[in-house]
């Protein structure tokens, strides 16, 4: 049995000398996460299907997360796992490819890690696990703020894959006792990209609650997911605390979701996603948020 990363840990501590496997390490979040974990003192194994000179890892395995042999090689000596590898959009491949790559990869990585006795894994789920953002029907969330218990309305293969990745996490914990943290990421990107796209047509953000996350904060959430004191399989929304729209949230909801129930009111540009679980259990609060004006939303 490996040693848990969270025992006796203070913020930024506990990684020195620990081996962490990061899958999808050459991806948008993966590159930043591997660098962040390396800077914390972790020995990072990067599993990637492409080479990238920007990878900050002391061990790199070129392979496929669907391959039992490749994953077994990558897991050698690992104390914890960060599983980010996925096709990240319904259009990233055929429906068959998107679904099977995501679901088979998650099962393969988590099951093998659990059998080895690894105690903790963090996986990239998505805000799309509740189905509404990519739904082809004209739907809205059942209520605001969106939370981890919101009813799902899934009508695409990517969202279904993320929902089933979370099911896999629960199965793995129940069968083998490996704790798994599922992070429901919104749109994650670099600060430069976020600044460039902020303030676009607000109608397009209603299903995702105008949420976003800086890649540096995604890496920070992964750090906390690896070290939080918890047991079981848990799902958390992790987003910036503010929206990517330069308008008051109440005005946005009045304009684009007038018939959707609100469980509370929102102050200023507060994101209409309930971040209570991430803040209280993980200790997560975004450190990098968009500095936008609060304009009058014209009808």
C-alpha positions in Angstrom: 0.0 0.0 0.0 1.4 3.4 -0.9 1.5 6.4 1.4 -1.1 9.0 1.2 0.0 12.5 0.1 -2.3 14.3 2.6 -1.0 13.0 5.9 0.3 15.8 8.0 0.4 18.2 5.1 0.3 22.0 5.0 -0.4 23.9 1.9 2.4 23.4 -0.7 3.9 20.5 1.4 3.8 16.8 1.2 4.9 16.2 -2.4 8.6 16.1 -1.9 9.9 12.8 -3.4 6.4 11.5 -4.2 5.7 9.9 -7.6 2.6 11.3 -9.3 1.4 10.0 -12.7 -0.2 12.6 -14.9 -2.0 11.3 -18.0 -2.7 13.7 -20.8 0.3 15.6 -19.6 0.9 17.4 -22.9 -2.7 18.9 -22.9 -3.8 22.4 -22.0 -4.2 21.6 -18.3 -1.6 18.8 -18.2 1.3 21.0 -19.2 0.5 23.4 -16.4 -0.3 20.7 -13.8 2.9 18.8 -14.4 5.0 22.0 -14.0 3.1 22.9 -10.9 3.5 19.5 -9.3 7.2 19.4 -10.2 7.7 22.8 -8.6 6.0 21.4 -5.4 8.7 18.7 -5.3 6.8 15.8 -6.8 8.5 13.4 -9.1 6.2 13.4 -12.1 5.6 10.7 -14.6 4.0 12.1 -17.7 1.9 9.8 -19.8 1.2 11.3 -23.2 0.5 10.2 -26.8 2.5 13.1 -28.2 5.9 14.5 -27.5 6.2 18.1 -26.1 9.3 20.0 -25.3 7.4 21.9 -22.7 6.8 19.0 -20.4 8.3 19.5 -17.0 8.5 15.8 -15.8 11.4 13.7 -14.8 9.9 10.6 -16.5 8.0 10.6 -19.8 6.1 7.7 -21.2 4.7 7.9 -24.7 1.7 5.7 -24.9 -2.1 5.3 -25.0 -4.3 5.5 -21.9 -6.5 2.7 -23.4 -3.5 0.3 -23.4 -3.1 -1.9 -20.4 0.6 -2.3 -21.0 1.3 1.5 -21.5 -0.7 2.4 -18.3 1.0 -0.4 -16.3 4.4 1.0 -17.4 3.4 4.6 -16.5 2.1 3.5 -13.1 5.4 2.0 -11.9 6.3 3.5 -8.6 3.4 5.9 -8.5 2.0 7.2 -5.2 -1.0 9.1 -6.8 -2.6 9.6 -10.1 -3.9 12.6 -12.0 -6.0 11.5 -15.0 -6.5 14.2 -17.6 -6.3 12.3 -20.9 -9.4 12.7 -22.9 -11.0 13.8 -26.2 -12.3 17.1 -24.7 -15.3 18.0 -27.0 -18.1 16.2 -28.9 -16.4 17.2 -32.1 -12.9 16.0 -31.1 -13.5 12.8 -33.0 -16.4 10.5 -34.1 -19.0 9.9 -31.5 -17.7 6.4 -31.1 -14.1 7.6 -30.6 -14.9 10.4 -28.2 -17.0 8.1 -26.0 -14.8 5.1 -26.0 -11.5 6.9 -25.7 -12.7 8.8 -22.6 -14.5 5.9 -20.8 -12.1 3.2 -21.5 -9.1 5.4 -20.6 -10.6 6.3 -17.3 -11.5 2.7 -16.4 -8.1 1.5 -17.4 -6.1 4.1 -15.4 -8.3 4.0 -12.3 -8.7 0.2 -12.1 -5.0 -0.5 -12.6 -4.1 2.2 -10.0 -6.5 0.8 -7.5 -5.4 -2.8 -7.9 -1.8 -1.6 -7.2 -3.0 -0.1 -3.9 -2.6 3.6 -4.9 -4.7 5.6 -2.4 -5.6 8.7 -4.3 -6.6 9.8 -7.8 -7.8 13.1 -9.3 -9.6 13.0 -12.6 -10.8 15.7 -15.0 -14.5 15.5 -15.2 -16.4 18.5 -16.7 -19.2 20.9 -16.2 -20.7 19.0 -19.1 -21.3 15.9 -16.9 -24.8 17.3 -16.2 -25.5 17.5 -19.9 -27.0 20.9 -20.5 -24.1 22.9 -22.1 -23.9 20.6 -25.2 -27.5 19.6 -25.3 -29.0 20.2 -28.8 -32.4 21.0 -27.3 -33.2 24.5 -26.1 -32.7 23.8 -22.4 -31.5 25.6 -19.4 -30.1 24.3 -16.0 -32.9 23.2 -13.6 -31.9 26.0 -11.2 -29.2 28.4 -10.3 -26.7 28.2 -8.7 -25.7 25.0 -10.4 -24.5 22.4 -7.9 -23.3 18.8 -7.8 -26.8 17.5 -7.3 -28.4 19.2 -10.2 -30.5 16.9 -12.5 -28.7 15.8 -15.6 -30.1 16.2 -19.1 -27.6 14.4 -21.4 -27.9 14.3 -25.2 -24.3 14.1 -26.4 -21.6 11.5 -26.2 -18.9 13.7 -24.6 -21.2 14.6 -21.7 -22.2 11.0 -21.3 -18.5 10.0 -21.2 -17.9 12.5 -18.4 -20.9 11.2 -16.5 -19.7 7.7 -16.8 -16.2 8.7 -15.8 -17.7 9.8 -12.5 -19.5 6.4 -12.2 -16.2 4.7 -12.8 -14.7 6.7 -9.9 -17.5 5.6 -7.6 -17.1 1.9 -8.6 -13.4 2.0 -8.1 -13.7 3.4 -4.7 -16.4 1.0 -3.7 -14.6 -2.1 -5.0 -10.9 -1.3 -4.1 -11.1 1.6 -1.7 -9.1 4.1 -3.7 -10.3 7.7 -3.0 -11.1 9.6 -6.2 -11.7 13.3 -6.7 -13.6 14.3 -9.8 -13.1 17.9 -10.8 -15.9 19.3 -12.9 -13.9 21.9 -14.9 -15.6 24.6 -16.9 -13.8 26.2 -19.9 -10.2 26.2 -18.9 -7.6 28.2 -20.7 -4.6 30.5 -20.3 -5.0 34.0 -18.9 -4.2 35.4 -22.3 -7.0 33.5 -24.0 -9.4 34.2 -21.3 -8.8 38.0 -21.5 -9.3 37.8 -25.3 -12.6 36.0 -25.3 -14.1 37.7 -22.2 -17.1 39.9 -22.8 -18.4 38.2 -25.9 -22.0 37.5 -26.6 -23.5 36.7 -23.1 -26.3 34.6 -24.6 -23.8 31.8 -25.3 -22.8 31.4 -21.6 -26.1 30.9 -19.9 -25.9 27.0 -20.0 -22.5 27.1 -18.4 -23.3 29.9 -16.0 -20.7 32.1 -17.6 -18.0 30.1 -15.8 -14.3 29.8 -16.6 -11.0 28.8 -14.9 -7.4 29.8 -15.5 -5.1 26.9 -16.2 -3.0 27.9 -13.1 -6.1 27.5 -10.9 -6.9 24.2 -12.5 -3.4 23.0 -11.5 -4.0 24.3 -8.0 -7.3 22.5 -7.8 -5.5 19.3 -8.8 -2.9 19.9 -6.0 -5.7 20.2 -3.5 -7.6 17.2 -4.8 -4.5 15.1 -4.3 -4.0 16.2 -0.7 -7.5 16.9 0.8 -8.5 14.9 3.8 -11.4 12.9 2.5 -12.5 9.4 1.8 -14.7 8.1 -1.1 -15.4 9.3 -4.6 -16.3 13.0 -4.7 -17.3 15.4 -7.4 -16.6 19.1 -7.2 -17.4 22.1 -9.4 -14.2 24.2 -9.6 -14.5 27.6 -11.3 -13.5 31.1 -10.9 -15.7 33.0 -8.4 -16.8 35.5 -11.0 -18.3 35.3 -14.4 -16.6 36.0 -17.8 -19.2 38.5 -18.6 -19.0 42.2 -17.8 -22.5 42.4 -16.4 -24.2 41.7 -13.1 -25.2 38.1 -12.7 -28.8 38.9 -11.8 -29.2 41.0 -15.0 -27.8 38.1 -17.0 -30.2 35.6 -15.5 -33.1 38.0 -16.0 -32.2 38.3 -19.7 -31.3 34.8 -20.6 -32.9 32.5 -18.0 -35.9 34.3 -16.8 -38.0 31.2 -16.1 -35.3 29.3 -14.2 -35.6 29.2 -10.4 -32.9 30.9 -8.3 -32.1 29.4 -5.0 -30.5 32.6 -3.8 -29.5 36.0 -5.2 -26.1 36.8 -6.6 -23.9 39.7 -5.9 -22.2 41.6 -8.7 -20.5 39.3 -11.2 -20.7 36.3 -8.8 -20.7 33.1 -10.8 -24.1 31.3 -10.4 -22.5 28.0 -9.5 -22.4 26.7 -5.9 -18.7 26.4 -5.0 -19.4 25.5 -1.3 -18.1 21.9 -1.6 -14.9 22.9 -3.4 -14.2 25.6 -0.8 -15.1 23.7 2.3 -13.8 20.2 1.5 -10.9 21.0 -0.9 -10.1 24.5 0.4 -10.2 25.7 -3.2 -10.7 29.3 -4.2 -9.5 30.6 -7.6 -6.5 32.9 -7.4 -6.7 34.3 -11.0 -9.9 36.0 -12.0 -10.8 38.3 -14.8 -10.8 42.0 -13.9 -13.8 43.2 -15.9 -16.0 46.3 -15.6 -19.6 45.8 -14.5 -21.6 47.3 -17.4 -25.3 47.8 -17.9 -26.9 45.0 -19.8 -29.0 46.4 -22.6 -32.2 44.6 -23.3 
